[in-house]
Amino acid sequence: MHNTLTRSGRRPAGEAPERKDGERSEPALSVGAFPAGAPPTEVPAVAKRRQFTAEYKLRIVQEADACRAPGEVGALLRREGLYASHLSTWRAQRRQGSLAALSERTRGRKPVSSEVKEIERLRRQTARLEARLAQAERIIEFQKKVAELLGIPLKTLESDESGS
């Protein structure tokens, strides 16, 4: 094969590049690595953690507890694709609170009771009203100073109460 390039620097269509001895156009695959006609599978970039339901955990722990012959627990773990640490963790969870420890946990914020919501609403309202009261008191103080500068007499609360 000779090296022919067009003016644009590309090879004409259908012409393969020159190869050196021992160089292949496709990566080498070991013979028998894959079943006949099966493409190679790709390994995911990030492994996904397995998640087990509470019912599954409880069932496996009960099955393991029912095993009596030597090697039965190991056979159960191999059959299910589990580790001994799974079994010991699940047994500890069962001891701590049976279904409470094995129940499904939902993600996110926990539901809030209506009493807690009402308390929070009242706290926000109190803070808002205290801020308005402080602003009103500043305005009143300013009005008192202006009235004093202009010589306008203001009635005090004591004189209002005694007059009624």
HELIX and SHEET records of a PDB file:
HELIX    1   1 ALA A   54  ALA A   66  1                                  13    
HELIX    2   2 GLU A   72  GLU A   80  1                                   9    
HELIX    3   3 ALA A   84  LEU A  102  1                                  19    
HELIX    4   4 SER A  114  LEU A  150  1                                  37    
HELIX    5   5 LEU A  157  GLY A  163  1                                   7    
END                                                                             
